[in-house]
Amino acid sequence: GPIDRAGDMEAPILGLMGGADQGIPKEQVDELKKALAAAGVEHEIVVYPGAPHSFFDRHYEEHAGASADAWKRCLEFVRSH
């Protein structure tokens, strides 16, 4: 997975994670951050507390603020890289 391949990554990484995503537990997010940092990969990992998997790819009214922030970060990331 991405944690094991962090050393192979050459492009900057933006990770927008739902804090309630059961498929990607907090421990894995923390491991990914550590692996990317150790490999010297430029990265920004943002965890949105309480947000489910794919929260900004679907209409979740209760996560509208997180979704708006995630899309803003995504566009800024693309513009700056």
ZIKA-V846553 format. One record per residue. N is the residue number from 1. SS is DSSP state (2 for helix, 1 for strand, 0 for the rest). NEAR is the number of other C-alpha atoms within 12 Angstrom. Layout:
N/SS/NEAR, N/SS/NEAR
This chain:
1/0/13, 2/0/20, 3/0/23, 4/0/17, 5/0/16, 6/2/25, 7/2/20, 8/2/17, 9/0/21, 10/0/14, 11/0/18, 12/0/21, 13/1/26, 14/1/27, 15/1/27, 16/1/33, 17/1/35, 18/1/29, 19/0/28, 20/0/20, 21/0/22, 22/0/17, 23/0/15, 24/0/25, 25/0/19, 26/2/22, 27/2/15, 28/2/22, 29/2/28, 30/2/20, 31/2/21, 32/2/31, 33/2/29, 34/2/23, 35/2/25, 36/2/30, 37/2/21, 38/2/19, 39/0/22, 40/0/18, 41/0/24, 42/0/23, 43/1/25, 44/1/24, 45/1/29, 46/1/26, 47/1/29, 48/1/28, 49/0/21, 50/0/19, 51/0/30, 52/0/27, 53/0/24, 54/0/24, 55/0/30, 56/0/27, 57/0/20, 58/0/16, 59/0/16, 60/0/18, 61/2/14, 62/2/16, 63/2/25, 64/2/18, 65/2/19, 66/2/30, 67/2/30, 68/2/22, 69/2/20, 70/2/29, 71/2/21, 72/2/17, 73/2/22, 74/2/22, 75/2/14, 76/2/14, 77/2/21, 78/2/14, 79/2/9, 80/2/10, 81/0/13
